[in-house]
Amino acid sequence: MNRIVRLFFHSMAVGFLAGCLPSPMQSSVGPVPTVQSVVPQPAFRPTPPVAVQNPWKPDAAPRNWRHIVLHHTASSAGSVESIHEAHIARGWDGIGYHFLIGNGNGMGDGEIQSTYRWREQVHGAHAKSPNNEYNEHGIGICLIGNFEETTPSDAQMASVKRLVGVLKYEYQLTDAQVVAHRDVKATACPGKNFPIGEISRSSVFPVLAGQFGTYFTEQPTAFQIVTVERSNLR
Protein backbone atom coordinates (compact mmCIF):
# COMPACT_ATOMS: atom_id res chain seq x y z
CA MET A 1 0.00 0.00 0.00
CA ASN A 2 2.85 2.44 0.86
CA ARG A 3 4.44 1.59 -2.45
CA ILE A 4 1.26 2.57 -4.34
CA VAL A 5 1.01 5.88 -2.49
CA ARG A 6 4.65 6.68 -3.25
CA LEU A 7 4.09 5.93 -6.97
CA PHE A 8 1.01 8.23 -7.04
CA PHE A 9 2.87 11.22 -5.55
CA HIS A 10 5.81 10.56 -7.84
CA SER A 11 3.61 10.74 -10.94
CA MET A 12 1.98 13.96 -9.68
CA ALA A 13 5.36 15.59 -9.21
CA VAL A 14 6.56 14.56 -12.66
CA GLY A 15 3.37 15.85 -14.24
CA PHE A 16 3.58 19.18 -12.44
CA LEU A 17 7.19 19.67 -13.54
CA ALA A 18 6.31 18.76 -17.14
CA GLY A 19 3.46 21.28 -17.16
CA CYS A 20 0.77 18.65 -17.84
CA LEU A 21 -1.52 19.52 -14.96
CA PRO A 22 -4.01 22.36 -15.55
CA SER A 23 -3.45 25.64 -13.84
CA PRO A 24 -6.14 26.66 -11.37
CA MET A 25 -6.88 29.65 -13.73
CA GLN A 26 -6.92 27.61 -16.94
CA SER A 27 -9.56 25.24 -18.35
CA SER A 28 -8.48 21.85 -19.62
CA VAL A 29 -10.94 22.18 -22.53
CA GLY A 30 -9.83 25.56 -23.86
CA PRO A 31 -10.25 29.24 -22.96
CA VAL A 32 -13.26 30.26 -20.92
CA PRO A 33 -15.71 32.10 -23.24
CA THR A 34 -16.51 35.70 -22.40
CA VAL A 35 -20.15 36.18 -21.38
CA GLN A 36 -21.66 39.22 -23.11
CA SER A 37 -24.72 41.04 -21.85
CA VAL A 38 -27.84 40.57 -23.96
CA VAL A 39 -28.97 43.79 -25.66
CA PRO A 40 -32.79 43.95 -25.72
CA GLN A 41 -34.20 44.21 -29.26
CA PRO A 42 -37.13 46.52 -30.04
CA ALA A 43 -40.46 44.80 -30.44
CA PHE A 44 -41.61 44.18 -34.01
CA ARG A 45 -44.18 46.77 -35.01
CA PRO A 46 -45.78 46.18 -38.41
CA THR A 47 -46.62 49.22 -40.49
CA PRO A 48 -50.21 50.13 -39.65
CA PRO A 49 -52.75 50.15 -42.49
CA VAL A 50 -53.90 53.46 -43.85
CA ALA A 51 -57.20 54.26 -42.18
CA VAL A 52 -59.91 55.95 -44.19
CA GLN A 53 -62.88 57.39 -42.37
CA ASN A 54 -66.10 57.20 -44.34
CA PRO A 55 -66.74 60.86 -45.25
CA TRP A 56 -70.02 60.11 -47.02
CA LYS A 57 -72.23 59.37 -44.03
CA PRO A 58 -75.65 60.78 -44.97
CA ASP A 59 -77.45 63.22 -42.74
CA ALA A 60 -80.68 61.26 -42.93
CA ALA A 61 -81.54 57.66 -42.11
CA PRO A 62 -80.16 55.37 -44.84
CA ARG A 63 -82.39 54.36 -47.71
CA ASN A 64 -82.73 50.72 -48.77
CA TRP A 65 -79.95 50.78 -51.37
CA ARG A 66 -79.69 47.74 -53.63
CA HIS A 67 -77.59 49.04 -56.54
CA ILE A 68 -74.83 51.43 -57.55
CA VAL A 69 -75.27 52.86 -61.05
CA LEU A 70 -72.31 54.45 -62.88
CA HIS A 71 -72.70 57.26 -65.43
CA HIS A 72 -70.72 59.78 -67.45
CA THR A 73 -71.82 63.29 -68.37
CA ALA A 74 -70.84 62.80 -72.05
CA SER A 75 -69.30 66.28 -71.82
CA SER A 76 -65.78 67.62 -71.39
CA ALA A 77 -66.64 69.77 -68.37
CA GLY A 78 -69.23 70.10 -65.66
CA SER A 79 -70.01 70.70 -62.01
CA VAL A 80 -72.79 70.01 -59.52
CA GLU A 81 -74.17 73.50 -60.15
CA SER A 82 -74.18 73.25 -63.97
CA ILE A 83 -75.74 69.79 -64.00
CA HIS A 84 -78.29 70.87 -61.40
CA GLU A 85 -79.34 73.74 -63.70
CA ALA A 86 -79.54 71.42 -66.72
CA HIS A 87 -81.71 68.92 -64.86
CA ILE A 88 -84.00 71.66 -63.53
CA ALA A 89 -84.47 72.73 -67.17
CA ARG A 90 -85.70 69.20 -67.92
CA GLY A 91 -88.41 69.59 -65.32
CA TRP A 92 -86.68 67.48 -62.66
CA ASP A 93 -86.43 68.49 -59.00
CA GLY A 94 -82.67 69.06 -59.22
CA ILE A 95 -79.50 67.18 -60.08
CA GLY A 96 -80.39 63.53 -60.57
CA TYR A 97 -77.18 61.97 -59.21
CA HIS A 98 -76.11 61.29 -55.67
CA PHE A 99 -72.39 61.83 -56.38
CA LEU A 100 -70.33 63.64 -59.01
CA ILE A 101 -66.60 63.10 -59.67
CA GLY A 102 -64.69 65.85 -61.44
CA ASN A 103 -62.07 65.73 -64.21
CA GLY A 104 -60.38 69.09 -63.65
CA ASN A 105 -62.81 71.08 -65.83
CA GLY A 106 -65.43 72.68 -63.61
CA MET A 107 -64.38 70.55 -60.62
CA GLY A 108 -61.05 69.32 -59.35
CA ASP A 109 -59.62 66.22 -61.03
CA GLY A 110 -60.83 63.32 -58.87
CA GLU A 111 -62.86 65.64 -56.63
CA ILE A 112 -65.93 63.91 -55.17
CA GLN A 113 -69.05 65.96 -54.47
CA SER A 114 -72.10 64.54 -52.79
CA THR A 115 -75.43 66.14 -53.68
CA TYR A 116 -78.52 66.89 -51.64
CA ARG A 117 -80.03 63.61 -52.86
CA TRP A 118 -77.38 61.72 -50.94
CA ARG A 119 -77.38 63.77 -47.77
CA GLU A 120 -81.18 63.70 -47.59
CA GLN A 121 -81.32 60.06 -48.78
CA VAL A 122 -83.92 60.68 -51.46
CA HIS A 123 -84.44 58.71 -54.67
CA GLY A 124 -82.35 59.42 -57.72
CA ALA A 125 -83.32 60.67 -61.17
CA HIS A 126 -80.62 59.00 -63.22
CA ALA A 127 -81.67 55.51 -64.34
CA LYS A 128 -85.34 55.25 -65.26
CA SER A 129 -86.60 51.70 -65.73
CA PRO A 130 -90.08 50.15 -66.06
CA ASN A 131 -90.47 49.63 -62.30
CA ASN A 132 -88.15 52.53 -61.40
CA GLU A 133 -86.02 50.12 -59.34
CA TYR A 134 -82.72 51.84 -60.14
CA ASN A 135 -83.95 55.32 -59.30
CA GLU A 136 -85.65 54.25 -56.08
CA HIS A 137 -82.89 51.95 -54.83
CA GLY A 138 -79.82 52.83 -56.91
CA ILE A 139 -77.01 55.17 -55.85
CA GLY A 140 -76.20 57.31 -58.89
CA ILE A 141 -72.52 58.15 -59.39
CA CYS A 142 -71.54 60.25 -62.39
CA LEU A 143 -68.04 61.01 -63.67
CA ILE A 144 -67.50 64.15 -65.73
CA GLY A 145 -66.20 63.25 -69.17
CA ASN A 146 -67.14 61.56 -72.42
CA PHE A 147 -65.86 58.00 -72.20
CA GLU A 148 -66.93 57.17 -75.72
CA GLU A 149 -63.95 59.30 -76.74
CA THR A 150 -61.52 59.10 -73.81
CA THR A 151 -60.97 57.27 -70.52
CA PRO A 152 -61.38 58.42 -66.90
CA SER A 153 -58.31 60.13 -65.46
CA ASP A 154 -56.14 58.34 -62.93
CA ALA A 155 -57.51 60.63 -60.21
CA GLN A 156 -61.10 59.85 -61.22
CA MET A 157 -60.38 56.12 -61.17
CA ALA A 158 -58.84 56.31 -57.70
CA SER A 159 -61.80 58.30 -56.39
CA VAL A 160 -64.56 56.19 -57.91
CA LYS A 161 -62.92 52.99 -56.64
CA ARG A 162 -62.69 54.41 -53.13
CA LEU A 163 -66.28 55.64 -53.22
CA VAL A 164 -67.69 52.42 -54.67
CA GLY A 165 -65.68 50.29 -52.24
CA VAL A 166 -66.97 52.16 -49.20
CA LEU A 167 -70.58 52.17 -50.42
CA LYS A 168 -70.44 48.44 -51.18
CA TYR A 169 -69.20 47.69 -47.68
CA GLU A 170 -71.62 50.03 -45.92
CA TYR A 171 -74.68 48.65 -47.72
CA GLN A 172 -73.48 45.05 -48.17
CA LEU A 173 -73.58 45.16 -51.97
CA THR A 174 -71.89 42.66 -54.27
CA ASP A 175 -69.88 43.25 -57.43
CA ALA A 176 -72.93 42.28 -59.48
CA GLN A 177 -74.95 45.09 -57.88
CA VAL A 178 -72.57 47.69 -59.30
CA VAL A 179 -73.78 48.35 -62.85
CA ALA A 180 -73.36 50.73 -65.74
CA HIS A 181 -76.27 52.89 -66.86
CA ARG A 182 -76.34 50.92 -70.13
CA ASP A 183 -77.05 47.74 -68.14
CA VAL A 184 -80.47 49.05 -67.11
CA LYS A 185 -81.45 51.23 -70.08
CA ALA A 186 -80.81 51.40 -73.82
CA THR A 187 -77.98 53.94 -73.77
CA ALA A 188 -74.22 54.10 -74.40
CA CYS A 189 -73.64 55.65 -70.95
CA PRO A 190 -71.04 55.59 -69.42
CA GLY A 191 -69.21 54.98 -72.71
CA LYS A 192 -67.30 52.14 -74.32
CA ASN A 193 -64.03 53.13 -72.61
CA PHE A 194 -65.47 53.05 -69.10
CA PRO A 195 -63.93 50.10 -67.12
CA ILE A 196 -67.09 49.01 -65.30
CA GLY A 197 -65.71 45.55 -64.45
CA GLU A 198 -62.62 46.97 -62.72
CA ILE A 199 -64.67 49.49 -60.78
CA SER A 200 -67.36 47.00 -59.74
CA ARG A 201 -64.69 44.88 -58.02
CA SER A 202 -63.54 47.78 -55.82
CA SER A 203 -63.36 46.93 -52.12
CA VAL A 204 -62.26 48.25 -48.75
CA PHE A 205 -61.69 46.45 -45.46
CA PRO A 206 -62.54 47.39 -41.87
CA VAL A 207 -59.43 48.27 -39.87
CA LEU A 208 -60.60 46.74 -36.59
CA ALA A 209 -63.77 45.01 -35.53
CA GLY A 210 -66.02 47.45 -33.76
CA GLN A 211 -64.68 50.51 -35.57
CA PHE A 212 -67.57 50.83 -37.96
CA GLY A 213 -67.00 53.36 -40.68
CA THR A 214 -63.18 53.11 -40.71
CA TYR A 215 -61.49 51.38 -43.62
CA PHE A 216 -58.13 50.94 -45.26
CA THR A 217 -56.83 50.21 -48.72
CA GLU A 218 -53.44 48.80 -49.62
CA GLN A 219 -52.67 51.58 -52.09
CA PRO A 220 -54.14 54.77 -50.69
CA THR A 221 -54.55 57.67 -53.07
CA ALA A 222 -55.29 61.21 -52.04
CA PHE A 223 -58.62 62.61 -53.10
CA GLN A 224 -60.66 65.69 -52.34
CA ILE A 225 -64.20 65.66 -50.98
CA VAL A 226 -66.56 68.60 -51.26
CA THR A 227 -70.22 68.90 -50.35
CA VAL A 228 -72.60 71.38 -51.89
CA GLU A 229 -75.53 72.45 -49.75
CA ARG A 230 -78.93 72.41 -51.37
CA SER A 231 -79.43 76.05 -50.36
CA ASN A 232 -76.55 76.94 -52.72
CA LEU A 233 -78.38 75.45 -55.68
CA ARG A 234 -81.09 77.56 -57.23
N, C-alpha and C positions, 0 to 999 in steps of 0.2 A: 504493500500500500504506500509506504514512504517513497519507494522507487517511482511509482506512478505520479505522485505529487511533485517530486523533483523534476520529472520529465515535462510536466505541464508548465511549471514556472520557467523552465529552460526554453520551451518553445515560445512562450509569451515574450521573454526577453529578446530572443532572436528576432521575432516579428517586430517588436517595437523599434529595435535598432535598424532593421531593414526598411522601416517606414511603411509596413503593410497594414498596421492597425489604423482605423479611422481616427482622425482628430475629433475631440469633443465638439468642435465648431464646424465640422465638415461631414456631409452626408455620404454614405457609401454608395448611393445610387445617383450621384450627380449634384449639381448646385441646387440650392433651395430656391424655388421660383419666387419672384417678387409678387406680393399680393397688391393689386391696384384697386383703388376705390371705384365703385360702380357709379358712373355718371347717369343720373336719371334722364330718360328721353322724353321729349314732349309727347303728349297724347295725340293720336291720329285724329285729325279733324277734317272730315271730307268737306269739299266746297259746297256750301248750301245752295239749293236750287234758287232760281230767280223767282221770287214771289210776285204775282200779279193780282192785285185786288180787282174785283169786278166793278168797273166804273159805270156799268149800264143798269144798275138796279133801278127799276121803275118807281115812280112816286106812288102809283096806285097798286092795288092788289093785282097779282099776275093773272093774265088771261089764260085760257086753256089753249096753249100753243101746240100745234101738231106738225107744223112745217116751217121751213125757212125757204124763201123764194128769192133767187138772185136775179138782178136786172142790170142793164146798162142804160144810160140816158140817150145813147145814139147821137151824142153831140160832143164837141171838143171841149166844151166848158160848161160850168153850171155851179149852182149853189143851192142851199136850202131855200133861200129867199126867192131866187129866180124860178125854181121848180114849183114852189108854193104858188107864185103868181100865175104860172102857166096852168096849173091844175085848177085854180080858182076860175080861170077863164073857161075851162071846160064844164063848169057847173058843179065841180066837186067841192067838198067842204075843207079843202086845203091840200097840202102835199100828201100824196098817197102812200109814201114809203115810211117805214119806221126808222131807217138809218140811211145816211148818204155818206159815201166815201169819195173824197176829192182826188183830183189828178194834178193839182198845181195851177189850174185855170179856173178861178172863181173860189176855190178852196185850196188849202194846203195839200200837197201831194201825200196821200195816205191819211189825211185828216178824217176822223170819224165824227159825224154829227148825228145825234139822236134828234128825232122830231117830237112834236107834241103827241103824235099818235103812240109813240113808245112810252113816254113818261106818264100819259094818262091811260095807257093800256086799252086803246080803242082799236076797232077793226081797221084793216088797211083798205086801200083803194088802188091796188096795183096788179091784181091777178084774178080778174073776173072769170068765173067758171059757172056751169049750169046750176050748181047748188051753192055757189059762192063760198065753198069750203076754204079756198086759199086766201080769200080776203078776210074771212071771219077768224080763221085759225092759223094763218100764215104770216110770219114775220118778214116784211118786205125790206130787202137790203139792195140798194142801188149804187153802182159805181159809175162815176162820171167818165164818159169816154164812149167811143164807137168801136166796139170790139169785132165788128165785121171787117174793119180796116186795120186795126192795130191790136195790141195786147195790153192788159193792165200793167201799170208800172210796178216795179219791185216793191215800192212803198205801199201801193194799193193791195198787192198780194199779201204782204205781211199783215196789214191791218184787217183785211177780210178774213184771213185764216184765224187770227186772234179772236175776232168778233164771233165768227161762226163756231169756233171751238168752245168759247165760253157759253154761248147760247145753247149749244147742244148739251153741254153738261148740266146747265141750270135746269133745262126743261126735259132732260132725259130723252133726247132725240137721237135717232140713228143716222148713219150716212145716207140711207135711202130716203129720209125725210128732208134732206137738203136738195132742192131741185132748182132747175133753171126755169125762167118764165116760159120758155118754149115747151117745157114738159107738161104744162097745164093749159096752154092756149096756142092756137095757130099763129105763131110769131117767130121771128128770127132772134128775138131778145133772149139772152144777152150777147149774141153774136157768135160767129163760128170760131173765133179765136179765144173765147172765154173758157178757161180750164175748170169746168164745173166738177169733174171727177176729183181733181186734186184738192179743190176747196171743200168738197163735201166730206172728205176724209179728215179734215182738220180736227184736232183734239187738244184738250188741256187736261191737267191732272191736279187733284187736290193736294196741297202741300202736306197737311196733317189732318188726320181725322178730327172732326169737331171744329175745324176752322172753315166753316162754310163760306163760300164766296172768295176764297184765296186759292190761286192756281199758279202753276209754273209751266214754262215751256223750256225745252232744251236749248233752243236757239232764240233767245229773246231779241226782239227788234223794237226800237223806239217808235212810238206813234203818238199822235196828238189827238186829244179828245175835246170836242167843243159841243156845248148844248145851246140850242136856240130856243128861247122862251116863246110861247105862243103869242104873248102880248107884243112881241117884236115883229110878228108877221101880220100884215094887213089882211 
